Structure formats: structure tokens, C-alpha cells
């Protein structure tokens, strides 16, 4: 005999709105594009150094960090005990 399941129990975990999922997908796509460009340049010019200004590379990483922060700060925790609570750092 199996135990009855508690189907009324609310799910728990992180919830992310559609618009923020799209932001994360854009960040993923941008990172993959940068990796693809670096690999393509490396394959074509294996012995040549990849010349890029540190400030430009730093700006790219800073932008990704800010975009990730926006998406993650909009994430909500759902638990069977509590109502929606915004995740803040």
C-alpha cells in the first residue's frame, strides 16, 4: 500500500519572471559569441597574440556583472512556509 501524496503542498524554489529569463539568455548568448570570436581568431592566427585593451575587456565583464545582478535581484524565493520574498544581497 502506498502513502497518499500531499498534492496541496506548495512548491518551493527560486522563481524568475520571463523578462529576466530573457536577460539571462541574452547574457549567455553574448558570452558564447565572445568565446566563438576568440576561438575563430585563435584558429586563424594561432601564433598571433589577441590584442585587446584591458579597459575594454574590463568593461565587458562589468556589463555582464551588472546585467546578471539585475536579473538575479529580481529572483524570488517560493517556499511552502512563506509567501514570496525578494532575494536581496
DSSP file (Angstrom, degrees, kcal/mol; ACC not computed):
  #  RESIDUE AA STRUCTURE BP1 BP2  ACC     N-H-->O    O-->H-N    N-H-->O    O-->H-N    TCO  KAPPA ALPHA  PHI   PSI    X-CA   Y-CA   Z-CA
    1    1 A X              0   0    0      0, 0.0     2,-0.2     0, 0.0     0, 0.0   0.000 360.0 360.0 360.0 131.3    0.0    0.0    0.0
    2    2 A X        -     0   0    0      1,-0.1     2,-0.2     3,-0.0     3,-0.0  -0.616 360.0-109.0 -94.1 154.4    1.4    3.4   -0.9
    3    3 A X        -     0   0    0     -2,-0.2     2,-0.1     1,-0.1    -1,-0.1  -0.525  39.6-103.4 -76.7 144.6    1.2    6.5    1.2
    4    4 A X        -     0   0    0     -2,-0.2     2,-0.3     1,-0.1    -1,-0.1  -0.442  37.6-122.3 -67.4 141.8   -1.1    9.3   -0.1
    5    5 A X        -     0   0    0     -2,-0.1     2,-1.4     1,-0.1     3,-0.1  -0.600  11.4-125.4 -86.3 145.5    0.7   12.2   -1.6
    6    6 A X    >   +     0   0    0     -2,-0.3     3,-0.9     1,-0.2    -1,-0.1  -0.697  38.2 167.6 -89.5  86.6    0.3   15.7   -0.3
    7    7 A X  T 3   +     0   0    0     -2,-1.4    -1,-0.2     1,-0.2    -2,-0.0   0.657  68.4  65.5 -77.2 -15.5   -0.7   17.4   -3.6
    8    8 A X  T 3  S+     0   0    0     -3,-0.1    -1,-0.2     2,-0.1     2,-0.2   0.571  73.8 114.9 -82.8  -7.9   -1.8   20.6   -1.9
    9    9 A X  S <  S-     0   0    0     -3,-0.9     2,-0.1     1,-0.1    71,-0.0  -0.432  70.0-123.7 -66.5 128.6    1.8   21.3   -0.8
   10   10 A X        -     0   0    0     -2,-0.2    70,-0.2    70,-0.1    -1,-0.1  -0.468  26.9-111.6 -73.1 143.1    3.1   24.5   -2.5
   11   11 A X        -     0   0    0     -2,-0.1     2,-0.4    68,-0.1    -1,-0.1  -0.319  29.8-150.6 -69.2 157.3    6.3   24.1   -4.5
   12   12 A X        +     0   0    0     67,-0.1     2,-0.3    68,-0.1    67,-0.3  -0.955  42.0  82.6-129.5 153.4    9.5   25.8   -3.3
   13   13 A X  E    S-A   78   0A   0     65,-2.8    65,-3.3    -2,-0.4     2,-0.3  -0.889  78.2 -43.1 146.1-175.0   12.5   27.1   -5.1
   14   14 A X  E     -A   77   0A   0     -2,-0.3     2,-0.4    63,-0.2    63,-0.2  -0.673  47.5-157.0 -88.0 138.2   13.5   30.2   -7.0
   15   15 A X  E     -A   76   0A   0     61,-3.6    61,-2.7    -2,-0.3     2,-0.4  -0.932   7.9-172.4-114.5 138.9   11.1   31.9   -9.4
   16   16 A X        -     0   0    0     -2,-0.4    59,-0.1    59,-0.2    56,-0.1  -0.997  23.5-122.2-133.0 129.5   12.3   34.1  -12.2
   17   17 A X    >>  -     0   0    0     -2,-0.4     4,-1.9    57,-0.2     3,-0.7  -0.275  29.0-109.6 -68.0 156.4   10.0   36.2  -14.4
   18   18 A X  H 3> S+     0   0    0      1,-0.3     4,-2.3     2,-0.2     5,-0.2   0.870 117.1  55.9 -54.4 -43.0   10.0   35.7  -18.1
   19   19 A X  H 3> S+     0   0    0      1,-0.2     4,-1.4     2,-0.2    -1,-0.3   0.848 109.5  46.7 -62.6 -33.6   11.7   39.0  -18.8
   20   20 A X  H <> S+     0   0    0     -3,-0.7     4,-2.2     2,-0.2    -1,-0.2   0.803 107.8  55.3 -79.8 -29.4   14.6   38.1  -16.5
   21   21 A X  H  X S+     0   0    0     -4,-1.9     4,-2.3     2,-0.2    -2,-0.2   0.914 108.0  50.8 -62.7 -42.2   15.0   34.7  -18.1
   22   22 A X  H  X S+     0   0    0     -4,-2.3     4,-2.2     2,-0.2    -2,-0.2   0.881 107.6  52.8 -63.2 -38.3   15.3   36.5  -21.4
   23   23 A X  H  X S+     0   0    0     -4,-1.4     4,-2.3     2,-0.2    -1,-0.2   0.928 110.1  47.8 -61.5 -44.9   18.0   38.8  -19.9
   24   24 A X  H  X S+     0   0    0     -4,-2.2     4,-2.4     1,-0.2    -2,-0.2   0.881 110.4  51.8 -63.9 -37.7   19.9   35.7  -18.7
   25   25 A X  H  X S+     0   0    0     -4,-2.3     4,-2.5     2,-0.2    -1,-0.2   0.881 109.0  50.8 -65.7 -37.7   19.6   34.1  -22.1
   26   26 A X  H  X S+     0   0    0     -4,-2.2     4,-2.5     2,-0.2    -2,-0.2   0.910 110.3  49.0 -65.6 -42.0   21.0   37.3  -23.8
   27   27 A X  H  X S+     0   0    0     -4,-2.3     4,-2.5     2,-0.2    -2,-0.2   0.930 111.6  49.8 -62.2 -45.1   23.9   37.3  -21.4
   28   28 A X  H  X S+     0   0    0     -4,-2.4     4,-2.5     1,-0.2    -2,-0.2   0.926 111.5  48.6 -57.2 -46.5   24.6   33.6  -22.2
   29   29 A X  H  X S+     0   0    0     -4,-2.5     4,-2.2     1,-0.2    -1,-0.2   0.885 110.8  50.3 -64.2 -39.3   24.4   34.4  -25.9
   30   30 A X  H  X S+     0   0    0     -4,-2.5     4,-2.4     2,-0.2    -1,-0.2   0.906 111.4  48.2 -65.4 -42.1   26.8   37.3  -25.6
   31   31 A X  H  X S+     0   0    0     -4,-2.5     4,-2.4     2,-0.2    -2,-0.2   0.906 112.1  49.1 -65.1 -41.4   29.3   35.2  -23.7
   32   32 A X  H  X S+     0   0    0     -4,-2.5     4,-2.6     2,-0.2    -2,-0.2   0.885 110.5  51.3 -65.1 -37.7   29.1   32.4  -26.3
   33   33 A X  H  X S+     0   0    0     -4,-2.2     4,-2.6     2,-0.2    -2,-0.2   0.922 109.8  49.1 -64.0 -44.0   29.5   34.9  -29.1
   34   34 A X  H  X S+     0   0    0     -4,-2.4     4,-2.3     2,-0.2    -2,-0.2   0.914 112.8  47.9 -61.8 -42.3   32.7   36.3  -27.4
   35   35 A X  H  X S+     0   0    0     -4,-2.4     4,-2.6     2,-0.2    -2,-0.2   0.921 111.5  50.3 -63.7 -43.4   34.0   32.8  -26.9
   36   36 A X  H  X S+     0   0    0     -4,-2.6     4,-2.6     1,-0.2    -2,-0.2   0.907 111.0  48.8 -61.8 -42.7   33.3   31.9  -30.5
   37   37 A X  H  X S+     0   0    0     -4,-2.6     4,-2.4     2,-0.2    -1,-0.2   0.903 111.9  49.0 -64.6 -40.7   35.0   35.1  -31.8
   38   38 A X  H  X S+     0   0    0     -4,-2.3     4,-2.2     2,-0.2    -2,-0.2   0.912 113.5  46.3 -65.9 -42.0   38.1   34.4  -29.6
   39   39 A X  H  X S+     0   0    0     -4,-2.6     4,-2.7     2,-0.2    -2,-0.2   0.907 112.1  50.9 -66.0 -41.1   38.3   30.8  -30.9
   40   40 A X  H  X S+     0   0    0     -4,-2.6     4,-1.9     1,-0.2    -2,-0.2   0.922 112.9  45.2 -63.2 -43.9   37.8   31.8  -34.5
   41   41 A X  H  X S+     0   0    0     -4,-2.4     4,-2.3     1,-0.2    -1,-0.2   0.890 113.1  51.6 -66.1 -38.3   40.6   34.4  -34.2
   42   42 A X  H  < S+     0   0    0     -4,-2.2    -2,-0.2    -5,-0.2    -1,-0.2   0.899 109.6  48.7 -66.3 -41.0   42.8   31.9  -32.4
   43   43 A X  H >< S+     0   0    0     -4,-2.7     3,-0.5     1,-0.2    -1,-0.2   0.882 115.5  44.2 -66.6 -37.6   42.3   29.2  -35.1
   44   44 A X  H 3< S+     0   0    0     -4,-1.9    -2,-0.2     1,-0.2    -1,-0.2   0.853 130.9  22.9 -75.2 -34.8   43.0   31.7  -37.9
   45   45 A X  T >< S+     0   0    0     -4,-2.3     3,-1.0    -5,-0.2    -1,-0.2  -0.510  72.2 164.1-131.6  63.1   46.0   33.2  -36.2
   46   46 A X  T <  S+     0   0    0     -3,-0.5    -1,-0.1     1,-0.3    -2,-0.1   0.830  79.4  39.2 -55.1 -38.7   47.2   30.6  -33.8
   47   47 A X  T 3  S+     0   0    0     -3,-0.1     2,-0.3     2,-0.1    -1,-0.3   0.612  97.9  92.6 -90.0 -12.3   50.6   32.1  -33.1
   48   48 A X  S <  S-     0   0    0     -3,-1.0     2,-0.1    -6,-0.2    -3,-0.1  -0.630  79.7-119.1 -83.5 136.9   49.5   35.7  -33.1
   49   49 A X        -     0   0    0     -2,-0.3     2,-0.8     1,-0.1    -2,-0.1  -0.474  25.2-116.8 -72.0 147.2   48.5   37.3  -29.8
   50   50 A X        -     0   0    0     -2,-0.1     2,-0.7     2,-0.0    -1,-0.1  -0.763  31.1-149.8 -84.2 113.5   45.0   38.5  -29.4
   51   51 A X        +     0   0    0     -2,-0.8     2,-0.3     2,-0.0    -3,-0.0  -0.771  32.8 146.8 -93.7 118.4   45.3   42.2  -28.9
   52   52 A X        -     0   0    0     -2,-0.7     2,-0.2     4,-0.0    -2,-0.0  -0.989  48.7-110.2-147.8 140.6   42.6   43.8  -26.8
   53   53 A X     >  -     0   0    0     -2,-0.3     4,-2.1     1,-0.1     3,-0.3  -0.498  21.0-134.3 -72.4 138.1   42.7   46.7  -24.4
   54   54 A X  H  > S+     0   0    0      1,-0.2     4,-3.0     2,-0.2     5,-0.2   0.873 106.0  56.5 -59.5 -37.3   42.3   45.7  -20.8
   55   55 A X  H  > S+     0   0    0      1,-0.2     4,-2.2     2,-0.2    -1,-0.2   0.879 106.9  48.9 -64.2 -36.4   39.8   48.5  -20.2
   56   56 A X  H  > S+     0   0    0     -3,-0.3     4,-2.0     2,-0.2    -1,-0.2   0.916 113.2  46.3 -68.3 -43.0   37.6   47.2  -23.0
   57   57 A X  H  X S+     0   0    0     -4,-2.1     4,-2.2     2,-0.2    -2,-0.2   0.912 113.0  50.4 -64.6 -42.6   37.7   43.6  -21.6
   58   58 A X  H  X S+     0   0    0     -4,-3.0     4,-2.6     1,-0.2    -2,-0.2   0.887 108.6  52.2 -61.6 -39.6   37.0   45.0  -18.1
   59   59 A X  H  X S+     0   0    0     -4,-2.2     4,-2.6     2,-0.2    -1,-0.2   0.894 107.9  51.8 -64.6 -40.0   34.0   47.0  -19.4
   60   60 A X  H  X S+     0   0    0     -4,-2.0     4,-2.3     2,-0.2    -2,-0.2   0.943 112.7  44.8 -60.7 -47.9   32.6   43.8  -21.0
   61   61 A X  H  X S+     0   0    0     -4,-2.2     4,-2.4     1,-0.2    -2,-0.2   0.886 112.4  51.8 -65.2 -38.6   32.9   41.9  -17.7
   62   62 A X  H  X S+     0   0    0     -4,-2.6     4,-2.5     2,-0.2    -1,-0.2   0.929 109.7  49.7 -63.0 -44.2   31.5   44.8  -15.7
   63   63 A X  H  X S+     0   0    0     -4,-2.6     4,-2.4     1,-0.2    -2,-0.2   0.910 111.2  48.9 -61.0 -42.9   28.5   45.0  -18.1
   64   64 A X  H  X S+     0   0    0     -4,-2.3     4,-2.6     1,-0.2    -1,-0.2   0.916 111.1  50.7 -62.8 -42.0   27.9   41.2  -17.7
   65   65 A X  H  X S+     0   0    0     -4,-2.4     4,-2.3     1,-0.2    -2,-0.2   0.910 111.4  47.0 -61.6 -43.5   28.1   41.5  -14.0
   66   66 A X  H  X S+     0   0    0     -4,-2.5     4,-2.2     2,-0.2    -1,-0.2   0.895 112.7  49.4 -66.4 -40.5   25.6   44.4  -13.9
   67   67 A X  H  X S+     0   0    0     -4,-2.4     4,-2.1     2,-0.2    -2,-0.2   0.911 112.2  48.1 -65.5 -42.1   23.2   42.6  -16.2
   68   68 A X  H  X S+     0   0    0     -4,-2.6     4,-3.0     1,-0.2     5,-0.3   0.899 109.5  53.4 -63.7 -40.5   23.4   39.4  -14.1
   69   69 A X  H  X S+     0   0    0     -4,-2.3     4,-2.5     2,-0.2    -2,-0.2   0.908 108.1  50.7 -61.2 -42.6   22.8   41.4  -10.9
   70   70 A X  H  X S+     0   0    0     -4,-2.2     4,-0.7     2,-0.2    -1,-0.2   0.938 114.6  42.7 -59.5 -47.5   19.7   42.9  -12.4
   71   71 A X  H >< S+     0   0    0     -4,-2.1     3,-0.5     1,-0.2    -2,-0.2   0.916 117.0  46.0 -67.9 -42.9   18.3   39.5  -13.3
   72   72 A X  H >< S+     0   0    0     -4,-3.0     3,-1.4     1,-0.2    -1,-0.2   0.843 106.2  57.9 -71.8 -33.1   19.3   37.8  -10.1
   73   73 A X  H 3< S+     0   0    0     -4,-2.5    -1,-0.2     1,-0.3    -2,-0.2   0.719 102.8  56.4 -70.3 -17.6   18.0   40.6   -7.8
   74   74 A X  T << S+     0   0    0     -4,-0.7    -1,-0.3    -3,-0.5   -57,-0.2   0.507  84.3 112.0 -87.1  -4.9   14.6   40.1   -9.4
   75   75 A X    <   -     0   0    0     -3,-1.4    12,-1.6    -4,-0.2     2,-0.4  -0.425  55.0-153.5 -71.3 143.2   14.6   36.4   -8.5
   76   76 A X  E     -AB  15  86A   0    -61,-2.7   -61,-3.6    10,-0.2     2,-0.5  -0.910   8.8-133.7-120.5 146.1   12.1   35.4   -5.8
   77   77 A X  E     -AB  14  85A   0      8,-2.0     8,-1.2    -2,-0.4     2,-0.5  -0.861  19.0-165.9 -98.3 127.9   12.1   32.5   -3.3
   78   78 A X  E     +A   13   0A   0    -65,-3.3   -65,-2.8    -2,-0.5     2,-0.3  -0.957  13.7 168.0-114.3 131.8    9.0   30.4   -3.0
   79   79 A X        -     0   0    0      3,-0.8   -67,-0.1    -2,-0.5   -68,-0.1  -0.949  45.6-120.2-137.4 157.5    8.5   28.1   -0.1
   80   80 A X  S    S+     0   0    0     -2,-0.3   -70,-0.1   -70,-0.2   -69,-0.1   0.742 115.1  46.4 -69.7 -21.1    5.6   26.2    1.3
   81   81 A X  S    S+     0   0    0      2,-0.1     2,-0.3   -71,-0.1    -1,-0.2   0.836 114.9  39.8 -87.0 -36.1    6.1   28.1    4.6
   82   82 A X  S    S-     0   0    0      1,-0.1    -3,-0.8     3,-0.0     3,-0.1  -0.724  74.1-121.9-117.5 161.1    6.4   31.6    3.3
   83   83 A X        -     0   0    0     -2,-0.3    -1,-0.1     1,-0.2    -4,-0.1  -0.197  66.3 -47.4 -82.6-173.6    4.9   33.8    0.7
   84   84 A X        -     0   0    0     -6,-0.1     2,-0.4    -2,-0.1    -1,-0.2  -0.355  60.9-175.3 -61.2 130.0    7.1   35.4   -2.0
   85   85 A X  E     -B   77   0A   0     -8,-1.2    -8,-2.0    -3,-0.1     2,-0.2  -0.998  24.5-123.0-129.0 129.2   10.1   37.1   -0.6
   86   86 A X  E     -B   76   0A   0     -2,-0.4     2,-0.6   -10,-0.2   -10,-0.2  -0.500  22.8-127.4 -72.7 136.8   12.5   39.1   -2.7
   87   87 A X        +     0   0    0    -12,-1.6     2,-0.3    -2,-0.2   -12,-0.1  -0.754  36.2 176.1 -83.7 122.3   16.1   37.9   -2.6
   88   88 A X              0   0    0     -2,-0.6   -15,-0.0     1,-0.1   -14,-0.0  -0.927 360.0 360.0-126.6 151.7   18.4   40.8   -1.8
   89   89 A X              0   0    0     -2,-0.3    -1,-0.1   -16,-0.0    -2,-0.0   0.371 360.0 360.0-118.4 360.0   22.1   41.0   -1.2
